Amino acid sequence: MRFEEMMFRRRFAVNLCKNKRLTLSEMRFSRDFPHTDRGDPYPLLFSDGDFTESAGGGLYTVESADGSVGRLLGQLFPYATYEMQVESLAGSAGFAFLLPDERRVSLLLTVCGGMLSAVLEAGERTETHPTDAAFLPGTSLLVTLRPGALDLYLRDRRGIRFVHTFDAPETADTARHEVFAASVAAVEVRGSASLSSVVSYLDSGISQADIRPIRYENGDVMIEGGKIWLTVSVRMQAGCYEGVFSWVPGTEEFELTGALFFDDGDGLWGNDVAASVLYHRGKGRWMLWVCSFCRGHILGHADFPGDPRFGVNAIDIELMDKMTPGAEEGAFLGKAGDEDPDFRYDAARGVWMLAVCRVTASGYAYFFYESASPFDGYRLVGRTTEGNLTGGSFVTLDGETYFVCGTDDKVRRADYRVWKYGDFEKSAALRCDYDDGGWRGWGTVIPVVTGSRRRFFWLTFDRDLGSGYNWSYGNLYGYEADEWERA
């Protein structure tokens, strides 16, 4: 059985719009913390005027005519979401972000004529955005940070909806470690309000893309506790970051377990994506290639000790040497526009194989390299010559290596191609029963042994825009081949 002979059938489609989270900090309102003298979990950071506070029974209440109060939630983290559930509001409530150099940015909800309005305050600047939502007890304010912007959402019994993006140039440097490490997020109340929940977390964004399993050095998929781990780009109203999800194969059971950020020595925790991550069992080390979009859209690589599947991880990367004018198109140099790398080790031949998606005069093509080392010394061994390709992955089946990726057929229908490694002149089509799941998506075909059968899954995504941002696409699709072979 070869991949091009399989028929993949749709098993599910799902959009994980901000409904998966990795909690960073949370307030608990079971005890009257404002009146304890044996440790304050949420210290008072600022206050003004007269006010009273109380906590207990799941509520934190501030009562004041014109006073204000701000209490520590936790350290600020770029790309995090800050959520507050409000039970009563006779004033304003929201979040204040306290940055170095005495910078302070506040985003607050208030009620005007029975309707909610959002107010951004940054230094001397104030911006008000009226909403079409009436205040109801239990309404939640969600503020998602991005360097230079704050995205506002509301959650009520109808679910989550996007409201407005506030430009916030005061926060433009918050992805730098020295900045966010010295910054905090606070709960701010002016006047009177009661809160039943306050939490910060990394979430699954408005959509997802660029799915690839974490594997061992030979390309075998890593499975532990019945789960596979996937690197997935989490798409926001604009921008993204690299999330790590666990997945129970064949189901819709996804969980956000980690996040990766990339530092090339400049202190910027870059939100790069499209990583290829391997665990080398012989060396006991993790390895990856990634596209550093924030540093010139060239590839970088890393070799590191810590498990990247869980929690927030900073990965120190080294960028490829940049391509110089006059270099050959297939030279092993970092060309602006390079993306979607994949690599693995072929123990039988003693070589590392690396695939690089590179822009050419006719669109994106894949260039294939081999080396005795995982990160340097590569020589070009071939390239594709058809299609406009993206999201390719090496897949091994019965000792043969294939390369599977998406292309663009100009009519926005799914078109996925399969090459047998070494023969890059001609491809075959990956067959599926519904062709609306992923034009120019990723060819993430995953062989997995479950029970006594070997099954073949395929995870991909489409380009349906989740916002006005061109790369905000990402409904997820799960397919499975008809064949369940005996393992």
C-alpha positions in Angstrom: 0.0 0.0 0.0 1.3 3.4 -1.0 0.0 6.8 0.1 -1.3 7.7 -3.3 -3.4 4.5 -3.3 -5.1 5.4 0.0 -8.5 7.1 0.2 -8.7 9.6 3.1 -12.1 10.3 4.5 -13.2 13.2 6.6 -13.6 12.3 10.3 -14.1 15.8 11.7 -13.8 19.5 11.2 -13.3 21.8 14.2 -12.4 25.4 15.0 -10.7 25.9 18.3 -11.5 29.6 18.7 -10.0 30.7 22.0 -11.4 27.6 23.7 -8.2 25.9 24.7 -6.0 27.4 27.3 -2.7 27.1 29.2 -3.3 29.0 32.5 -0.6 31.4 33.6 -2.2 33.0 36.7 -5.5 33.1 38.4 -7.2 34.8 41.4 -9.2 32.9 44.0 -11.9 34.6 45.9 -12.7 32.0 48.6 -11.0 34.0 51.4 -11.1 37.7 52.4 -7.5 38.4 51.2 -7.8 42.2 51.5 -8.1 41.9 55.3 -5.4 39.3 56.1 -2.1 40.1 57.8 -0.5 36.7 57.1 0.4 37.0 53.4 -1.3 38.9 50.6 -1.6 36.8 47.4 -2.7 39.8 45.3 -0.8 42.9 46.7 -2.2 46.3 46.3 -0.2 48.1 43.6 -2.0 51.4 43.4 -5.1 53.1 44.8 -6.8 56.5 44.9 -9.6 58.0 47.0 -11.8 56.1 49.5 -12.9 52.5 48.8 -13.7 49.3 50.6 -12.8 45.8 49.5 -14.1 42.3 50.4 -13.6 38.8 49.1 -15.2 35.5 49.9 -17.8 33.1 48.5 -16.3 33.4 45.1 -16.6 37.2 44.8 -14.2 40.1 45.0 -16.1 43.3 45.6 -14.9 46.9 45.5 -17.2 49.7 46.7 -16.5 53.3 46.2 -18.0 56.6 44.9 -14.9 57.8 43.1 -12.0 55.8 44.4 -9.9 53.2 42.5 -7.8 50.2 43.3 -5.3 48.0 41.5 -4.2 44.6 42.7 -1.5 42.3 41.3 -2.6 39.4 39.1 0.8 38.3 37.9 3.7 38.9 35.5 2.8 40.3 32.1 3.4 37.9 29.3 3.2 38.9 25.6 0.5 37.0 23.6 -1.4 36.1 26.8 -5.1 36.7 27.3 -6.5 38.3 30.4 -10.1 37.5 31.3 -12.3 38.9 34.0 -15.9 37.9 34.8 -18.0 40.8 36.1 -21.1 40.3 38.2 -22.0 43.9 38.9 -20.6 47.2 37.5 -21.3 50.7 38.8 -18.0 52.2 37.6 -15.4 50.5 35.5 -13.3 47.4 35.8 -10.5 45.8 33.7 -6.8 45.4 33.5 -3.8 47.7 34.0 -0.4 46.7 32.5 2.5 48.3 34.3 5.6 48.5 32.2 9.1 49.7 32.8 9.8 53.5 32.7 6.6 54.1 34.5 4.5 53.2 31.5 0.9 52.2 32.3 -1.8 51.0 29.9 -5.3 50.3 31.2 -8.2 48.7 29.3 -11.5 49.0 31.2 -15.2 48.2 30.7 -17.8 50.7 31.8 -21.6 51.1 31.4 -23.0 54.0 29.4 -26.8 54.1 29.0 -27.1 50.5 29.8 -24.5 49.5 27.1 -20.9 48.5 27.6 -18.1 50.7 26.4 -14.4 50.0 26.5 -11.9 52.6 27.4 -8.1 52.5 26.7 -5.9 54.8 28.8 -2.2 55.1 28.0 -0.3 58.0 29.4 -2.2 61.1 28.3 -4.0 59.2 25.6 -7.6 58.0 26.0 -9.7 56.0 23.4 -13.3 54.9 23.9 -15.0 52.3 21.9 -18.8 51.8 22.4 -20.1 48.2 22.0 -23.5 46.9 21.0 -23.6 44.7 24.1 -25.8 45.5 27.2 -24.2 44.7 30.5 -25.5 41.4 32.0 -24.2 39.8 35.2 -21.6 37.2 34.3 -20.3 39.0 31.2 -16.5 38.5 30.8 -14.0 40.9 29.4 -11.1 39.3 27.5 -8.0 41.3 26.6 -5.4 39.6 24.4 -2.0 41.2 24.2 0.1 41.5 21.1 3.2 43.7 21.0 1.8 47.1 20.0 -1.9 46.1 20.2 -4.6 44.9 22.6 -7.5 42.8 21.2 -10.8 43.1 23.1 -13.4 40.3 23.2 -16.6 39.7 25.2 -17.8 36.4 26.5 -21.5 35.9 27.6 -24.0 33.1 27.3 -23.7 33.4 23.5 -20.0 32.6 23.6 -17.0 34.7 22.7 -17.0 37.5 20.1 -14.4 39.9 19.0 -15.1 43.6 19.7 -12.2 45.8 18.8 -8.4 46.1 18.4 -6.8 49.0 20.3 -3.4 50.1 18.9 -1.0 50.4 21.8 2.5 51.5 20.7 3.4 51.8 24.4 3.5 47.9 24.4 5.5 47.5 21.2 8.6 46.2 23.1 6.8 43.7 25.4 8.2 40.6 23.5 11.6 41.5 24.8 12.5 39.5 27.9 14.0 42.4 29.8 10.7 44.3 29.3 8.0 41.7 30.1 10.1 40.2 33.0 9.9 43.6 34.6 6.2 44.2 33.8 3.0 43.1 35.6 -0.7 42.8 35.0 -3.1 44.1 37.6 -6.8 44.0 38.2 -8.1 47.6 38.2 -11.5 48.7 39.5 -12.8 52.3 39.6 -16.0 53.0 41.5 -17.9 49.8 42.4 -17.8 46.4 40.9 -18.0 42.7 41.8 -15.8 40.1 40.1 -16.3 36.3 40.2 -13.2 35.2 38.1 -9.9 36.7 37.0 -7.4 34.6 35.1 -4.6 35.0 32.5 -3.6 32.3 30.0 -2.2 31.5 26.6 -5.1 30.4 24.4 -5.6 28.7 21.1 -6.2 31.9 19.3 -9.0 32.5 16.8 -7.7 29.7 14.5 -4.8 27.4 13.9 -2.5 26.3 11.1 0.8 24.6 10.2 0.3 21.3 12.0 3.2 18.9 12.4 3.8 16.0 14.8 6.8 16.0 17.1 8.9 13.0 16.2 12.0 11.0 16.9 15.2 11.5 15.0 14.3 8.9 12.4 10.9 10.5 11.7 8.7 8.1 13.8 5.9 10.0 15.5 6.4 10.3 19.3 3.5 8.7 21.2 3.2 8.8 25.0 0.2 7.9 27.1 -1.9 7.4 23.9 -1.2 11.0 22.8 0.7 12.6 19.9 2.1 16.1 20.3 1.8 18.6 17.5 3.4 22.0 16.8 0.6 24.3 15.6 0.7 28.0 14.8 -1.8 29.8 16.9 -3.3 32.6 14.8 -4.5 35.8 16.5 -6.5 38.8 15.2 -3.1 39.6 13.6 0.1 37.7 14.2 0.6 34.3 15.8 2.8 32.2 18.0 3.9 28.5 18.1 1.7 26.4 20.2 2.1 22.8 21.3 -1.0 20.6 21.4 -1.6 17.1 22.5 -3.9 15.0 20.4 -5.6 11.6 20.9 -5.3 10.1 17.4 -8.6 9.7 15.6 -10.6 12.0 17.9 -11.3 15.7 18.4 -9.5 15.6 21.7 -6.9 18.4 21.5 -5.3 20.2 24.4 -2.9 23.2 24.5 0.1 22.0 26.5 2.9 24.4 25.6 4.2 27.3 23.7 7.6 28.0 22.0 9.3 31.3 21.6 12.6 31.8 19.8 15.7 34.0 20.8 18.7 34.4 18.5 20.6 36.3 21.2 19.0 39.7 20.9 16.6 39.1 23.9 13.5 39.1 21.6 11.2 36.1 22.3 10.2 35.8 18.6 6.8 34.4 17.8 8.1 32.2 15.0 6.2 29.2 13.7 6.3 26.2 11.3 8.8 24.3 13.4 10.0 20.8 12.7 10.8 19.3 16.2 12.7 16.0 16.8 13.9 14.2 19.9 17.2 12.4 19.3 17.1 9.3 21.4 20.8 8.6 21.0 21.9 12.0 22.1 19.1 12.7 24.6 18.6 16.1 23.0 15.8 17.9 21.2 16.4 19.5 17.8 14.5 21.8 15.6 14.4 23.9 12.4 12.0 26.8 12.4 11.2 29.8 10.1 12.1 33.0 11.9 9.5 35.3 10.3 10.4 38.1 12.8 14.1 38.1 11.8 14.1 38.4 8.0 11.9 35.3 7.2 14.9 32.9 7.1 15.4 29.6 8.8 17.0 29.0 12.2 17.9 25.8 14.1 18.4 24.7 17.7 19.8 21.8 19.7 18.6 21.9 23.4 18.0 19.7 26.5 14.6 20.6 27.8 11.3 19.0 26.8 9.4 21.7 24.7 6.0 20.0 24.9 4.9 21.6 28.2 4.7 25.1 29.5 6.3 28.3 28.1 9.6 27.6 26.5 12.3 29.9 25.2 14.4 28.2 22.5 17.8 29.7 21.6 18.2 29.5 17.9 21.0 30.1 15.4 20.0 31.7 12.1 21.3 30.5 8.7 23.9 32.5 7.0 22.1 34.9 4.7 22.1 34.4 0.9 24.4 36.8 -0.9 23.7 38.4 -4.3 24.7 36.1 -7.1 24.3 32.8 -5.1 22.7 29.8 -6.8 19.0 29.5 -6.2 19.5 26.2 -4.4 22.5 27.2 -2.3 22.3 26.2 1.3 22.0 29.7 2.6 19.1 31.6 4.2 17.1 33.2 1.5 14.4 35.7 2.5 11.1 33.9 2.2 12.3 30.5 3.2 9.8 28.6 5.3 8.1 25.3 6.4 11.3 23.3 6.9 11.3 19.6 7.8 14.1 17.2 8.6 14.9 13.7 9.8 17.8 11.3 10.0 18.2 8.3 7.7 20.2 5.8 9.8 20.6 3.3 6.9 22.5 5.8 4.8 23.9 7.9 7.7 22.6 11.2 6.5 20.3 14.0 7.6 17.6 15.0 5.2 16.3 18.6 5.1 13.4 20.0 3.0 13.2 23.8 2.6 10.2 25.6 1.1 11.7 28.4 -1.0 10.1 31.1 -3.2 11.1 31.0 -6.9 10.1 32.9 -10.0 7.2 30.4 -10.4 6.1 30.2 -6.8 7.1 28.2 -3.8 9.0 25.0 -4.5 10.7 22.5 -2.1 14.5 22.1 -2.2 16.0 18.9 -0.7 19.4 18.7 1.0 21.5 16.0 2.7 24.3 16.2 5.2 26.2 14.2 7.8 25.2 16.9 10.3 21.7 18.0 11.3 22.4 21.8 11.0 25.3 22.4 8.5 27.2 20.9 5.6 24.1 20.3 3.5 24.3 19.8 -0.3 21.4 20.1 -2.7 20.1 16.7 -4.0 16.9 17.8 -5.8 13.9 20.1 -5.9 10.3 20.0 -7.0 9.3 21.5 -10.3 5.5 21.6 -10.2 2.9 23.3 -8.1 3.0 26.2 -5.6 3.9 24.2 -2.5 3.7 24.7 1.2 3.7 22.7 4.4 5.6 19.6 3.4 6.6 16.7 5.6 8.7 13.6 5.4 6.6 10.4 6.0 8.0 6.9 6.1 6.0 3.9 5.0 7.3 0.3 5.0 10.9 1.5 4.7 10.2 4.1 1.9 10.4 7.8 2.5 7.7 10.0 0.9 7.2 13.8 0.9 3.7 15.1 1.2 2.6 18.7 0.9 -0.2 21.0 -0.2 -0.3 23.1 -3.4 -2.5 25.8 -5.0 -4.8 24.8 -7.9 -6.0 28.4 -8.2 -9.7 27.5 -7.4 -9.3 27.1 -3.7 -9.9 23.4 -3.5 -7.7 20.9 -1.7 -4.7 19.7 -3.8 -2.1 17.6 -2.0 0.8 16.0 -3.7 3.0 13.0 -2.8 6.6 12.4 -4.0 8.7 9.3 -3.4 11.9 10.7 -1.9 14.6 10.9 -4.6 12.1 11.2 -7.5 11.1 14.8 -7.5 10.0 15.1 -11.2 6.6 13.6 -10.8 4.1 13.5 -8.0 0.8 11.7 -7.3 -2.3 13.2 -5.7 -3.3 12.5 -2.1 -7.0 11.5 -2.4 -9.8 12.6 -0.1 -13.5 12.6 -0.1 -14.1 16.3 0.5 -11.8 18.7 -1.2 -12.7 21.9 0.7 -10.5 21.1 3.6 -7.3 22.8 3.0 -6.2 24.4 -0.3 -2.5 25.0 0.2 -2.8 23.4 3.6 -0.3 21.0 5.1 0.3 17.4 4.1 0.5 16.2 7.7 0.0 12.5 7.2 0.6 10.5 10.4 1.0 6.7 10.6 0.0 5.5 14.1 -0.3 2.1 15.6 -3.4 1.9 17.8 -4.3 -1.5 19.3 -3.3 -4.1 16.8 -3.8 -1.9 13.7 -1.7 0.6 11.9 -3.9 3.6 11.0 -3.1 6.6 8.8 -4.4 10.0 9.9 -4.1 13.3 8.0 -4.5 16.7 9.8 -4.8 19.9 7.8 -6.5 23.3 7.8 -8.1 25.7 5.4 -7.5 29.4 4.6 -10.9 30.7 5.7 -10.1 34.1 7.2 -10.8 34.4 10.9 -10.2 38.1 10.8 -9.1 40.8 8.3 -5.5 39.6 8.8 -4.5 37.6 5.7 -2.9 34.8 7.6 -5.6 34.4 10.2 -7.0 31.2 8.5 -7.4 27.9 10.1 -10.4 25.6 10.6 -8.8 22.2 11.4 -9.7 19.0 9.5 -9.1 15.4 10.4 -9.0 12.7 7.8 -8.3 9.0 8.1 -7.4 6.4 5.4 -9.9 3.6 4.8 -7.2 1.0 5.4 -6.5 -0.2 9.0 -3.5 -2.6 8.6 -2.4 -5.2 11.1 0.6 -3.9 12.9 
